[in-house]
Amino acid sequence: MTGGLRALCAIFAFLLGCVFFSFGGVVVARLPRGESIVSPGSHCDRCGRTLKWYENIPLVSWLLQRGRCRGCGEKIGAFPFLFELFGGLGFLAAFLRFGLAPETLFAFAVIWLVGVMAGIDWENHFAYDGMQIAYFLLSAGYALFLCLAREGRWSDFVIGGVAGFAVFLLIKGVGRLIARRECMGMGDVLFMGSTGVLVGWKALLFCVLVASVVGAIVELVRERLHARRRGQGRQQGAADGSGAQCAKDIGEESDEKEREVAFLPYLALGAVAAMLFGAPVLAWYLGVLA
């Protein structure tokens, strides 16, 4: 493949990821509310205004509209933009890693599915059983493909699935004993079992490493932001009086609910990283040790 053709394919992969994740954003927003993902067309949740085609261009429309509805001015938030950007970068990374190969199509499917699962968990703190089953079947299909292509051993994927499920089930149980409440959902455990089947037990370690590092950084930043918000609320409540203070306390309770940690987005990012870069990173690491 020439350099020019490779560049065009890379651009196409990026745009394709943005488009697929634009639809994925619709799934994330509507499915938990029991709404159809097909009709009605995209609209503002506040004013109900149907969006024009040029208001649905991935990434571009959000930037031009400055993250607000053109009709009522309602703030849209950064999630749709970041979600579409993740999809574009994910598809681009998959193409750059595998090129024009069957692995790329598997990677596209995995990235879209785990991206939607992560988005739903981030917004609503739960995972659909149907998507968990689809992820397992997709992971098993990819593992079977690699085994038939003699690019992997079936034992690695079986051990990975068992290890991913068992280790995170243990973490879930220990967390419940220590905190006396559920710290991790069963959906996270099932997800890691499927991820072990997808990448094998060796790359599973890389998945956990990426998820842990990114999760720790993001949650630390979120905690600082929430602490600052609570501090400002207390100061304003003290200045306004007891009634305002009561309102701030209610707001803080709402913040505590928001502080429930959604693990699946970080695990999903780790799974994608392990699928795309687990093998080369492992090879590099073993080369350093040799």
C-alpha positions as CSV (number, residue, x, y, z in Angstrom):
1,M,0.0,0.0,0.0
2,T,1.4,3.4,-1.0
3,G,1.8,6.2,1.5
4,G,-1.0,8.3,-0.2
5,L,-3.5,5.4,-0.2
6,R,-2.6,4.6,3.4
7,A,-3.2,8.2,4.5
8,L,-6.6,8.2,2.7
9,C,-7.6,4.9,4.4
10,A,-6.5,6.4,7.8
11,I,-8.7,9.5,7.3
12,F,-11.6,7.3,6.2
13,A,-11.2,5.1,9.3
14,F,-11.2,8.2,11.6
15,L,-14.3,9.6,9.9
16,L,-16.0,6.2,10.0
17,G,-15.4,5.9,13.7
18,C,-16.8,9.4,14.3
19,V,-20.0,8.4,12.4
20,F,-20.5,5.1,14.1
21,F,-20.0,6.6,17.5
22,S,-22.4,9.5,16.6
23,F,-25.0,6.7,16.3
24,G,-23.6,5.1,19.4
25,G,-24.3,8.3,21.3
26,V,-27.9,8.0,20.3
27,V,-27.9,4.4,21.7
28,V,-26.3,5.6,24.9
29,A,-28.9,8.3,25.4
30,R,-32.1,6.6,24.3
31,L,-31.7,2.9,25.2
32,P,-31.7,3.4,29.0
33,R,-34.8,5.5,28.7
34,G,-36.7,2.8,26.7
35,E,-36.8,5.0,23.6
36,S,-36.4,3.9,20.0
37,I,-32.9,4.4,18.6
38,V,-34.4,4.8,15.1
39,S,-37.2,7.3,15.4
40,P,-37.9,10.1,16.0
41,G,-34.9,11.8,14.5
42,S,-32.3,13.6,16.5
43,H,-33.8,16.4,18.6
44,C,-33.2,18.6,21.6
45,D,-34.3,17.0,24.8
46,R,-35.4,20.3,26.2
47,C,-37.3,22.1,23.4
48,G,-38.0,19.0,21.2
49,R,-36.7,20.8,18.1
50,T,-35.7,18.3,15.4
51,L,-32.1,18.9,14.3
52,K,-31.1,19.7,10.8
53,W,-28.7,17.5,8.9
54,Y,-25.9,20.0,9.3
55,E,-26.5,20.0,13.1
56,N,-25.7,16.3,13.1
57,I,-22.2,16.3,11.6
58,P,-19.9,14.5,14.0
59,L,-17.5,16.7,15.9
60,V,-18.0,19.7,13.6
61,S,-21.6,20.6,14.6
62,W,-20.8,20.5,18.3
63,L,-17.8,22.9,17.8
64,L,-19.8,25.3,15.6
65,Q,-22.7,25.4,18.0
66,R,-20.3,25.7,21.0
67,G,-22.0,22.8,22.7
68,R,-25.5,24.3,22.8
69,C,-28.8,23.8,21.0
70,R,-29.3,26.3,18.2
71,G,-33.0,26.6,19.2
72,C,-33.2,27.1,22.9
73,G,-29.6,27.5,23.9
74,E,-29.6,24.4,26.2
75,K,-26.1,23.3,27.0
76,I,-25.3,19.9,25.4
77,G,-22.2,19.1,27.3
78,A,-18.9,17.7,26.2
79,F,-19.9,14.0,26.3
80,P,-21.1,13.7,22.7
81,F,-18.0,15.4,21.3
82,L,-15.6,13.3,23.4
83,F,-17.5,10.1,22.6
84,E,-17.3,10.7,18.8
85,L,-13.6,11.7,19.1
86,F,-12.9,8.5,21.0
87,G,-14.6,6.5,18.2
88,G,-12.6,8.3,15.5
89,L,-9.3,7.8,17.3
90,G,-10.1,4.2,18.1
91,F,-10.9,3.2,14.5
92,L,-7.8,5.1,13.3
93,A,-5.6,3.3,15.8
94,A,-7.1,-0.1,14.7
95,F,-6.4,0.6,11.1
96,L,-2.8,1.8,11.8
97,R,-2.3,-1.4,13.9
98,F,-3.7,-4.0,11.6
99,G,-4.1,-2.3,8.2
100,L,-6.5,-3.8,5.6
101,A,-7.0,-7.1,7.4
102,P,-9.8,-9.1,9.0
103,E,-8.5,-8.1,12.4
104,T,-9.4,-4.5,11.7
105,L,-13.1,-5.4,11.2
106,F,-13.0,-7.3,14.5
107,A,-11.4,-4.3,16.2
108,F,-14.0,-1.9,14.8
109,A,-16.8,-4.1,16.2
110,V,-15.2,-4.4,19.6
111,I,-14.4,-0.7,19.9
112,W,-17.9,0.3,19.0
113,L,-19.6,-2.3,21.3
114,V,-17.4,-1.6,24.4
115,G,-17.6,2.1,23.7
116,V,-21.4,2.0,23.9
117,M,-21.3,-0.2,27.0
118,A,-18.8,2.2,28.6
119,G,-21.0,5.2,27.7
120,I,-24.1,3.6,29.2
121,D,-22.2,2.7,32.4
122,W,-20.7,6.2,32.7
123,E,-24.1,7.8,32.4
124,N,-26.3,5.3,34.1
125,H,-24.1,2.9,36.1
126,F,-25.3,-0.4,34.7
127,A,-24.6,-2.7,31.8
128,Y,-27.1,-4.6,29.6
129,D,-27.0,-8.4,29.7
130,G,-27.6,-8.5,25.9
131,M,-24.5,-6.4,25.3
132,Q,-22.4,-8.6,27.7
133,I,-23.5,-11.7,25.7
134,A,-22.6,-9.9,22.4
135,Y,-19.2,-8.9,23.7
136,F,-18.5,-12.5,24.9
137,L,-19.5,-13.9,21.5
138,L,-17.4,-11.3,19.6
139,S,-14.4,-12.0,21.9
140,A,-14.8,-15.8,21.4
141,G,-15.1,-15.3,17.6
142,Y,-11.9,-13.2,17.5
143,A,-10.0,-15.7,19.7
144,L,-11.2,-18.5,17.3
145,F,-10.0,-16.5,14.3
146,L,-6.6,-16.0,15.8
147,C,-6.3,-19.7,16.7
148,L,-7.3,-20.8,13.1
149,A,-4.8,-18.3,11.7
150,R,-2.2,-19.7,14.1
151,E,-1.6,-16.3,15.7
152,G,-2.6,-17.5,19.1
153,R,-3.0,-20.6,21.3
154,W,-6.5,-21.5,22.5
155,S,-5.1,-22.1,26.0
156,D,-4.1,-18.5,26.4
157,F,-7.6,-17.3,25.7
158,V,-9.3,-19.8,27.9
159,I,-6.9,-19.0,30.8
160,G,-7.5,-15.3,30.1
161,G,-11.2,-15.7,30.4
162,V,-11.1,-17.7,33.6
163,A,-8.5,-15.4,35.1
164,G,-10.4,-12.2,34.2
165,F,-13.6,-13.5,35.7
166,A,-12.1,-15.1,38.8
167,V,-9.8,-12.3,39.8
168,F,-12.4,-9.6,39.4
169,L,-15.0,-11.7,41.2
170,L,-12.5,-11.9,44.1
171,I,-12.0,-8.2,44.0
172,K,-15.7,-7.6,44.1
173,G,-16.1,-9.9,47.1
174,V,-13.2,-8.4,49.0
175,G,-14.4,-4.9,48.3
176,R,-17.9,-5.8,49.6
177,L,-16.4,-7.2,52.8
178,I,-14.2,-4.2,53.5
179,A,-16.7,-1.4,52.5
180,R,-19.8,-3.4,53.6
181,R,-21.5,-2.4,50.3
182,E,-21.2,-3.2,46.7
183,C,-18.1,-1.5,45.3
184,M,-18.1,-3.3,41.9
185,G,-21.0,-4.6,39.8
186,M,-21.3,-8.0,38.4
187,G,-21.2,-6.4,34.9
188,D,-17.6,-5.4,35.5
189,V,-16.7,-9.0,36.4
190,L,-18.4,-10.4,33.3
191,F,-16.8,-7.8,31.1
192,M,-13.3,-8.8,32.3
193,G,-14.0,-12.4,31.7
194,S,-14.9,-11.7,28.1
195,T,-11.9,-9.4,27.8
196,G,-9.7,-12.2,28.9
197,V,-11.1,-14.3,26.1
198,L,-10.5,-11.5,23.7
199,V,-6.9,-10.7,24.4
200,G,-5.5,-13.7,26.4
201,W,-4.1,-13.8,29.9
202,K,-0.8,-12.1,29.0
203,A,-2.4,-9.0,27.4
204,L,-5.0,-9.0,30.2
205,L,-2.3,-7.7,32.5
206,F,-1.7,-4.8,30.2
207,C,-5.5,-4.1,30.1
208,V,-5.6,-3.9,33.9
209,L,-2.6,-1.6,34.0
210,V,-4.1,0.8,31.5
211,A,-7.5,0.8,33.2
212,S,-5.9,1.3,36.7
213,V,-3.7,4.2,35.7
214,V,-6.3,6.1,33.6
215,G,-9.0,5.4,36.2
216,A,-6.9,6.7,39.0
217,I,-6.0,9.9,37.2
218,V,-9.5,10.6,36.0
219,E,-11.2,9.9,39.4
220,L,-8.6,12.0,41.2
221,V,-9.4,14.9,39.0
222,R,-13.1,14.4,39.4
223,E,-12.7,14.1,43.2
224,R,-10.8,17.4,43.3
225,L,-13.5,19.1,41.2
226,H,-16.3,17.8,43.4
227,A,-14.5,18.9,46.5
228,R,-14.1,22.4,45.1
229,R,-17.8,22.5,44.2
230,R,-18.8,21.3,47.7
231,G,-16.6,24.0,49.3
232,Q,-18.1,26.7,47.2
233,G,-21.6,25.5,48.1
234,R,-20.8,25.6,51.8
235,Q,-19.4,29.2,51.5
236,Q,-22.4,30.4,49.6
237,G,-24.8,28.6,51.9
238,A,-23.2,30.2,55.0
239,A,-23.5,33.7,53.4
240,D,-27.2,33.2,52.2
241,G,-28.6,31.7,55.4
242,S,-29.9,28.3,56.7
243,G,-32.4,27.9,53.9
244,A,-29.8,28.2,51.2
245,Q,-27.6,25.9,53.3
246,C,-30.2,23.2,53.3
247,A,-30.4,23.5,49.5
248,K,-26.6,23.1,49.3
249,D,-26.8,20.0,51.5
250,I,-29.3,18.5,49.1
251,G,-27.0,19.4,46.3
252,E,-24.1,17.7,48.1
253,E,-26.1,14.5,48.5
254,S,-26.7,14.6,44.7
255,D,-23.0,15.0,44.2
256,E,-22.4,11.9,46.4
257,K,-24.6,9.9,44.1
258,E,-22.6,11.2,41.1
259,R,-19.4,10.1,42.8
260,E,-20.4,6.4,42.3
261,V,-17.4,5.1,40.3
262,A,-18.2,3.6,36.9
263,F,-15.4,1.1,36.4
264,L,-16.5,-0.2,33.0
265,P,-15.3,2.8,31.0
266,Y,-11.8,2.4,32.2
267,L,-11.9,-1.4,31.7
268,A,-13.2,-0.8,28.2
269,L,-10.3,1.6,27.4
270,G,-7.9,-1.0,28.8
271,A,-9.5,-3.8,26.7
272,V,-9.2,-1.7,23.5
273,A,-5.6,-0.9,24.4
274,A,-4.8,-4.5,25.1
275,M,-6.4,-5.7,21.8
276,L,-4.5,-3.1,19.7
277,F,-1.2,-2.8,21.5
278,G,-1.0,-5.7,24.0
279,A,1.1,-8.0,21.8
280,P,3.7,-5.4,20.7
281,V,4.1,-4.0,24.2
282,L,4.5,-7.5,25.6
283,A,7.1,-8.2,22.9
284,W,9.0,-5.0,23.7
285,Y,8.9,-5.7,27.4
286,L,10.3,-9.3,27.0
287,G,12.9,-7.9,24.7
288,V,14.0,-5.5,27.4
289,L,14.3,-8.3,29.9
290,A,16.2,-10.6,27.6
